């Protein structure tokens, strides 16, 4: 799924698209990850203000929007 589609889905759910959300979307789209910690460690390289709780919340939001499957942390095609 393309970044623009993910952003559109989040907007449709009434969510603001913050800089931290953009960074996390970019980070998740760059690679397949096996854990939330991997996403966190890569995201803080881009924005050190991102916290682990933000990563967990974003994963939940993406899962609820049917963009992400938590088991594999892979973006749905």
N, C-alpha and C positions, 0 to 999 in steps of 0.2 A: 504494500500500500504506500502511496506517495505521501510526502509530508503535507502537502496541501489538502489531501483527503482527510488525513488525521486531524488537522486543524479544523476543517469544516465540521467533522463529527463532534469535536469538542465544543465548538461554537453552537452547534445545534442543541447540545445538552445544556447550554446556558453558561458555559465556563469561559472565563477570560483567558486569553492566550498571553501569559506573562513571559518575560525573558527566560526565567528559569524553566518554564514548561517547554519553550522552544529549544533550549539547550538539552533538556532531557530527551525530547523527541529526536533531535539530531543525533545524540549519543546512542540511543537505542537503534536508530536506523543504520548506523555505521557498521555494527557487528551483531552477531548473535551472542547472547550472554547466557551464562549458566547460573548467575546469581544476581541479586539486587546490589550486592556489594561491588561487583564488577562494574555495573552501571554507575554507581556512586563514585568509584575511584576515577573513572574516565570523565564523568561530568564535572567533578571538582577541578579538574585541570583547566576547564573552560570557564567555570564560575565557582570560585572557592566558597561562595556564600550558600551554595546548595547543601542542605542537610540530608542526612540519611532518611529522616521522616518524610521529607519532600519526595524522595525517590520512591518510598513505599506508597505514599498517597498517589503519586503519578501513575505507578504501575496499576494500582487499583482503579483509577479513573480510566486508563486505557483498556483495562480488562472489561470494565463495565460498558465501555463504548464499543466492545467487540473488535478492538484493534489488536489486542495483545493476548496471547495465551500464556498464562503464568507458568505452566509446566515447563515450557521450553524457552520462555521469554523471547519469542520470535513474533515479529509482526506478521499478521495474517496477510495472505496474498489477495 
